[in-house]
Amino acid sequence: MAGPASKASVRGDLLIFGGAAFLVIVGLGWWLSRGDRAPITSKGRSIRGDLRSMLVGDKACAECHPGEAALHARSGHARTFKLAEESRLASDLDGQSFPDPELPEVTWDYALRDGRLQVERREGETTETFTLEYALGSGGHATTFVSLVKGEEGAPLTGFEHHLTHFAHRDPPMGITPGQDRPAPLPGTVAQGRHLRAADVLVCFGCHTTLTSNEGKARIVPDQVLPNISCESCHAPGREHIDAIRSGARKRASAIDFGPGREKADTELRFCGQCHRHPEMAPPGSIRPDNREITRFQPVGLMQARCYKEAPGNLKCSKCHDPHAKASEDTKSYERICVSCHSGAGKTSCQVSPREACVSCHMPKADAGQGVLFTDHWIRRRKPIE
């Protein structure tokens, strides 16, 4: 696809990601400034060769870990990447028409045709048709449509990001994809969406899938993509581990990567930060209290907090969150953790409310942009969103 054209179908290999919460809508400067995601590892060593043959799948993991598997199946990580026509949005958008939020004379009409989700951009007498084949985002906050674009034989795949994103808690739900809004859209933005470099697409795919090819995440092979964030995305390929278990050689089974309680805080935050962002990925001068984008990037905010800095090694993601489960909305459970650290002899206790309301005062929800609210992990006194 050279670019959008009137009355032309924009196809190529289109992929729609459905990933971990709104976190990776392609195009934000933070995302593009980061380096390549680390390869899947096992026992600290990089794995080469045919990785798919070394994977066992979530069902195999569930044989011994049914609780963790059940929690994961209901989490955003388990639905980060889908074919557009197989997503819930396909039927929701079918037959719907939306005005462009920035250009009232432009409308976007969605329809399921011959099993494919399509959108028509209408402006006066000009109509352009785009086929949406895959979707990015778990849908909890938002879902963005992205296409892969084939170039010359053997060249890395580039991409095209659709101009409108579906926001789960807005009415109307279709809004400008972050990074494409005026007055300062990101480079590559045109009226129909945004052209993505090969490196940008690889980063997005890397954080919304388990594999982008049988060899790992160094390149994208569309028919080899293994969607969603599976058990083995974090715990490494399980073939050696599960073969030993099934054969009765439990003592010889290799330990899985990132087992419970084994990782230091800085190691865990660096690992989670590969996709949820880490301060090392931040452009110079961007880590500021007034930069609302930081609200989306939980490790970045957390590592600025006094709670993190003054208690080295104590505060990490899994201190408050079960990494297998959807993030809890039970603020009382989080506040019990706050009180467990901020009570007792020699410990600083809040003079305003020492036993409750920790979250609403020090970790309120804040607008990260486009009206999408995230909990601010830069633990501090901040007025909540009205």
C-alpha positions as CSV (number, residue, x, y, z in Angstrom):
1,M,0.0,0.0,0.0
2,A,1.6,3.2,-1.1
3,G,-1.0,5.3,0.8
4,P,-4.7,6.0,1.0
5,A,-6.4,6.7,-2.4
6,S,-9.9,7.6,-3.4
7,K,-12.2,4.7,-4.0
8,A,-9.3,2.3,-3.3
9,S,-9.2,-0.5,-0.8
10,V,-6.3,-0.1,1.7
11,R,-5.4,-3.7,2.4
12,G,-2.0,-5.2,2.8
13,D,-1.6,-7.5,5.7
14,L,-3.8,-5.7,8.3
15,L,-3.4,-6.5,11.9
16,I,-5.6,-5.3,14.8
17,F,-4.2,-5.5,18.2
18,G,-6.2,-6.0,21.2
19,G,-3.7,-5.4,24.0
20,A,-3.2,-4.8,27.5
21,A,-5.1,-2.0,28.1
22,F,-4.8,1.3,26.2
23,L,-1.2,1.3,26.9
24,V,0.1,0.9,23.5
25,I,-1.6,3.0,21.0
26,V,1.1,3.4,18.5
27,G,2.6,6.7,17.9
28,L,3.4,8.3,21.2
29,G,6.9,9.6,21.5
30,W,7.6,7.6,24.6
31,W,6.9,4.4,22.8
32,L,9.0,5.2,19.8
33,S,12.0,6.2,21.8
34,R,12.4,2.9,23.5
35,G,14.8,0.1,22.2
36,D,13.9,-3.4,21.1
37,R,12.2,-5.6,23.6
38,A,14.4,-8.3,25.0
39,P,14.2,-11.8,23.5
40,I,12.3,-14.5,25.3
41,T,14.7,-16.1,27.7
42,S,15.0,-19.2,29.8
43,K,17.3,-19.5,32.9
44,G,18.9,-16.2,31.9
45,R,19.9,-17.3,28.4
46,S,18.6,-16.0,25.1
47,I,16.8,-18.7,23.1
48,R,17.5,-19.1,19.4
49,G,16.0,-21.2,16.7
50,D,12.3,-22.3,16.3
51,L,10.7,-20.8,19.4
52,R,7.2,-22.0,18.6
53,S,8.3,-25.6,19.0
54,M,9.5,-24.8,22.5
55,L,6.1,-23.3,23.5
56,V,3.5,-25.5,25.2
57,G,0.5,-23.0,25.4
58,D,-1.6,-21.8,28.2
59,K,-3.7,-25.0,28.4
60,A,-0.6,-27.0,29.3
61,C,0.3,-24.5,32.0
62,A,-3.2,-24.8,33.4
63,E,-2.7,-28.5,34.2
64,C,-0.6,-27.6,37.2
65,H,-1.5,-23.9,37.7
66,P,-5.3,-23.8,37.2
67,G,-5.9,-20.8,39.5
68,E,-3.3,-18.6,37.7
69,A,-4.5,-19.7,34.3
70,A,-8.2,-18.9,35.2
71,L,-7.2,-15.4,36.3
72,H,-5.1,-14.8,33.3
73,A,-7.8,-15.9,30.9
74,R,-10.0,-13.0,32.3
75,S,-7.3,-10.4,32.1
76,G,-6.5,-7.8,29.5
77,H,-3.2,-9.6,28.7
78,A,-5.2,-12.5,27.3
79,R,-7.0,-10.4,24.6
80,T,-4.4,-8.0,23.3
81,F,-4.5,-9.0,19.6
82,K,-7.4,-10.1,17.4
83,L,-8.5,-10.2,13.8
84,A,-10.9,-7.3,13.4
85,E,-13.7,-9.4,12.2
86,E,-13.4,-11.7,15.2
87,S,-13.4,-8.8,17.7
88,R,-16.5,-7.7,19.7
89,L,-16.2,-4.4,17.9
90,A,-16.9,-5.9,14.5
91,S,-20.6,-6.4,15.2
92,D,-20.8,-3.3,17.4
93,L,-19.5,-1.0,14.6
94,D,-21.3,-2.8,11.7
95,G,-23.7,-0.2,10.1
96,Q,-22.5,2.7,12.3
97,S,-21.5,6.1,11.0
98,F,-19.4,8.7,12.9
99,P,-18.5,12.3,12.1
100,D,-14.8,13.1,12.2
101,P,-14.2,14.8,15.6
102,E,-11.9,17.4,13.9
103,L,-13.5,17.7,10.4
104,P,-17.3,17.8,10.6
105,E,-17.6,17.5,6.8
106,V,-16.0,14.1,7.0
107,T,-17.8,10.9,8.0
108,W,-16.5,7.4,8.8
109,D,-18.9,4.5,7.9
110,Y,-18.2,1.0,9.3
111,A,-19.6,-2.2,7.8
112,L,-19.0,-6.0,7.8
113,R,-18.7,-7.1,4.2
114,D,-17.9,-10.7,3.1
115,G,-16.6,-11.4,6.6
116,R,-14.2,-8.4,6.7
117,L,-14.6,-5.2,8.8
118,Q,-14.3,-2.1,6.5
119,V,-14.6,1.6,7.0
120,E,-15.4,4.3,4.4
121,R,-14.1,7.8,4.8
122,R,-16.5,10.2,3.0
123,E,-15.6,13.8,2.2
124,G,-17.8,15.5,-0.3
125,E,-17.8,13.4,-3.5
126,T,-14.7,11.5,-2.4
127,T,-14.9,8.0,-0.8
128,E,-12.0,6.0,0.4
129,T,-12.4,2.4,1.6
130,F,-10.1,0.8,4.2
131,T,-10.2,-2.9,5.2
132,L,-9.6,-3.4,8.9
133,E,-8.2,-6.9,9.5
134,Y,-6.8,-6.9,13.0
135,A,-7.4,-4.8,16.3
136,L,-5.0,-3.6,19.0
137,G,-6.0,-3.2,22.7
138,S,-7.9,-5.3,25.3
139,G,-10.9,-3.0,24.9
140,G,-10.9,-2.1,28.6
141,H,-9.9,1.5,27.7
142,A,-9.6,1.6,23.9
143,T,-8.9,-0.3,20.7
144,T,-7.0,0.9,17.7
145,F,-6.9,-0.6,14.2
146,V,-3.5,-1.0,12.5
147,S,-2.5,-2.5,9.1
148,L,0.7,-4.1,8.0
149,V,1.9,-2.8,4.7
150,K,4.0,-5.0,2.4
151,G,6.9,-3.3,0.6
152,E,9.6,-4.8,-1.6
153,E,10.4,-8.5,-1.4
154,G,12.3,-9.2,1.8
155,A,11.8,-5.7,3.2
156,P,10.5,-5.2,6.8
157,L,6.8,-4.6,7.1
158,T,5.7,-1.1,7.7
159,G,2.2,-0.1,8.9
160,F,-0.7,2.2,8.8
161,E,-2.6,3.3,11.9
162,H,-6.3,4.1,11.5
163,H,-7.3,7.7,12.2
164,L,-10.1,6.8,14.7
165,T,-9.8,4.8,17.9
166,H,-12.6,3.1,19.8
167,F,-12.8,4.4,23.4
168,A,-14.7,2.1,25.7
169,H,-16.2,4.8,28.0
170,R,-16.9,7.6,25.7
171,D,-20.1,8.6,23.8
172,P,-19.7,8.7,20.8
173,P,-17.0,6.0,21.2
174,M,-14.9,6.9,18.1
175,G,-12.2,9.5,18.7
176,I,-9.0,10.7,17.2
177,T,-6.2,8.1,17.7
178,P,-3.7,9.6,20.3
179,G,-0.8,11.2,18.5
180,Q,-2.8,12.1,15.4
181,D,-4.8,14.9,16.9
182,R,-4.3,18.6,16.0
183,P,-2.5,21.0,16.2
184,A,0.7,18.9,16.5
185,P,0.2,15.4,15.1
186,L,3.1,13.0,15.1
187,P,5.2,12.6,11.9
188,G,3.6,10.5,9.2
189,T,0.1,11.6,10.0
190,V,-2.3,12.2,7.1
191,A,-6.0,12.7,7.0
192,Q,-6.8,9.0,6.9
193,G,-4.4,7.9,9.6
194,R,-0.7,7.6,10.2
195,H,2.1,5.8,8.4
196,L,4.3,3.7,10.7
197,R,7.9,2.8,10.3
198,A,8.9,-0.8,10.4
199,A,10.6,-0.3,13.8
200,D,7.4,1.3,15.2
201,V,5.2,-1.7,14.1
202,L,7.7,-4.2,15.5
203,V,7.6,-2.5,18.9
204,C,3.8,-2.6,18.9
205,F,3.5,-6.2,17.8
206,G,6.2,-7.2,20.3
207,C,4.1,-6.0,23.3
208,H,0.8,-7.3,22.1
209,T,1.8,-10.8,21.1
210,T,3.8,-13.8,22.4
211,L,5.7,-14.2,19.2
212,T,5.9,-12.1,16.0
213,S,7.6,-15.0,14.1
214,N,8.6,-18.5,15.0
215,E,12.1,-17.2,15.8
216,G,10.9,-14.6,18.3
217,K,10.3,-10.9,18.0
218,A,13.1,-9.6,15.8
219,R,10.8,-9.6,12.7
220,I,7.1,-10.0,11.8
221,V,5.8,-12.9,9.8
222,P,2.0,-12.4,9.7
223,D,1.0,-16.1,9.5
224,Q,3.4,-17.0,12.4
225,V,2.2,-14.3,14.8
226,L,1.1,-15.9,18.2
227,P,-1.4,-13.4,19.6
228,N,-1.9,-12.0,23.1
229,I,0.4,-12.1,26.2
230,S,0.5,-15.7,27.2
231,C,2.0,-17.4,30.2
232,E,5.2,-18.0,28.3
233,S,5.5,-14.3,27.3
234,C,6.7,-13.7,30.9
235,H,7.8,-17.1,32.1
236,A,9.7,-18.2,28.9
237,P,9.0,-21.3,26.8
238,G,7.8,-24.2,28.9
239,R,8.7,-27.3,26.8
240,E,11.6,-28.4,28.9
241,H,9.8,-27.6,32.2
242,I,6.5,-29.4,31.4
243,D,8.1,-32.4,29.7
244,A,10.1,-33.1,32.9
245,I,6.9,-32.7,35.0
246,R,4.9,-35.1,32.8
247,S,7.6,-37.7,32.8
248,G,7.7,-37.7,36.6
249,A,11.1,-36.0,36.9
250,R,9.8,-33.1,38.9
251,K,13.1,-32.5,40.6
252,R,14.8,-32.0,37.3
253,A,12.2,-29.6,36.0
254,S,13.7,-26.2,35.1
255,A,12.5,-23.3,37.2
256,I,10.3,-20.9,35.3
257,D,11.4,-17.3,34.8
258,F,9.9,-14.7,37.1
259,G,8.6,-17.0,39.7
260,P,6.6,-15.5,42.7
261,G,8.7,-13.6,45.1
262,R,12.0,-14.3,43.4
263,E,12.5,-11.0,41.6
264,K,14.0,-7.8,43.1
265,A,12.0,-4.6,42.6
266,D,14.3,-3.0,40.0
267,T,14.4,-6.3,38.0
268,E,10.6,-6.6,38.1
269,L,10.0,-3.0,37.1
270,R,12.5,-3.2,34.3
271,F,10.8,-6.4,33.0
272,C,7.2,-5.0,33.2
273,G,8.5,-1.7,31.9
274,Q,9.5,-3.2,28.6
275,C,5.9,-2.7,27.6
276,H,4.4,-0.6,30.4
277,R,7.4,1.8,30.0
278,H,10.5,2.4,32.1
279,P,12.1,5.8,33.0
280,E,15.1,4.9,30.8
281,M,12.8,5.1,27.8
282,A,11.7,8.7,28.6
283,P,12.8,11.5,26.3
284,P,14.9,14.1,28.2
285,G,12.8,16.4,30.4
286,S,9.6,14.5,30.0
287,I,9.4,13.1,33.5
288,R,7.5,16.0,35.1
289,P,4.5,16.2,37.5
290,D,2.6,18.2,34.9
291,N,3.1,15.7,32.1
292,R,-0.2,13.8,32.0
293,E,1.1,11.1,29.7
294,I,3.1,9.6,32.6
295,T,-0.2,8.6,34.2
296,R,-0.4,5.8,31.6
297,F,3.1,4.5,32.3
298,Q,2.9,2.9,35.7
299,P,6.5,2.0,36.3
300,V,7.6,5.5,35.4
301,G,5.4,7.2,37.9
302,L,6.0,4.6,40.6
303,M,9.8,5.0,40.4
304,Q,9.4,8.8,41.1
305,A,7.5,8.2,44.3
306,R,9.0,8.6,47.7
307,C,7.6,5.2,48.7
308,Y,9.8,3.7,46.0
309,K,12.9,5.8,46.5
310,E,13.0,5.7,50.3
311,A,12.4,2.0,50.7
312,P,14.7,0.5,48.1
313,G,13.6,-2.9,46.9
314,N,10.3,-3.0,48.8
315,L,7.9,-1.5,46.3
316,K,7.3,-3.2,43.0
317,C,4.3,-4.1,40.7
318,S,3.5,-7.4,42.4
319,K,3.4,-5.8,45.9
320,C,-0.1,-4.6,45.0
321,H,-1.1,-6.5,41.9
322,D,-1.5,-10.1,41.1
323,P,0.4,-10.2,37.7
324,H,-1.9,-12.9,36.4
325,A,-5.2,-11.1,37.1
326,K,-7.1,-8.1,35.9
327,A,-6.2,-5.2,38.1
328,S,-8.5,-5.1,41.0
329,E,-10.8,-2.1,41.6
330,D,-11.0,-2.8,45.3
331,T,-9.3,0.3,46.8
332,K,-9.6,-1.1,50.3
333,S,-7.3,-4.0,49.4
334,Y,-4.7,-1.5,48.2
335,E,-5.1,0.7,51.2
336,R,-4.4,-2.2,53.5
337,I,-1.0,-2.5,51.8
338,C,-0.4,1.2,52.3
339,V,-1.2,0.9,56.0
340,S,1.0,-2.2,56.4
341,C,4.0,0.0,55.5
342,H,2.9,3.3,57.0
343,S,2.0,2.3,60.5
344,G,4.0,1.2,63.5
345,A,6.9,2.6,65.5
346,G,9.2,4.8,63.5
347,K,7.0,4.8,60.4
348,T,5.5,8.0,58.9
349,S,1.7,7.9,59.1
350,C,-0.7,10.2,57.3
351,Q,-1.9,13.0,59.6
352,V,-5.1,13.4,57.6
353,S,-6.4,9.9,57.3
354,P,-4.0,7.3,58.7
355,R,-6.3,4.2,58.0
356,E,-8.3,5.0,54.8
357,A,-8.7,7.1,51.7
358,C,-5.0,6.6,50.7
359,V,-5.8,5.9,47.1
360,S,-8.3,8.7,46.5
361,C,-5.8,11.3,47.9
362,H,-2.4,10.0,46.8
363,M,-3.2,7.9,43.8
364,P,-6.3,9.5,42.1
365,K,-7.4,8.7,38.6
366,A,-6.1,11.3,36.1
367,D,-6.8,12.0,32.5
368,A,-3.9,10.6,30.4
369,G,-5.4,12.2,27.3
370,Q,-8.6,11.7,25.2
371,G,-10.6,11.5,28.4
372,V,-9.1,8.1,29.4
373,L,-8.5,7.9,33.2
374,F,-5.7,6.0,34.7
375,T,-4.6,5.7,38.4
376,D,-1.6,7.9,39.0
377,H,1.3,5.7,40.4
378,W,3.4,8.8,41.2
379,I,2.3,8.5,44.8
380,R,1.8,12.1,46.0
381,R,-0.8,14.6,47.0
382,R,-2.7,15.3,43.9
383,K,-6.3,16.6,43.3
384,P,-8.5,14.0,41.8
385,I,-10.2,14.5,38.4
386,E,-13.6,16.2,38.9
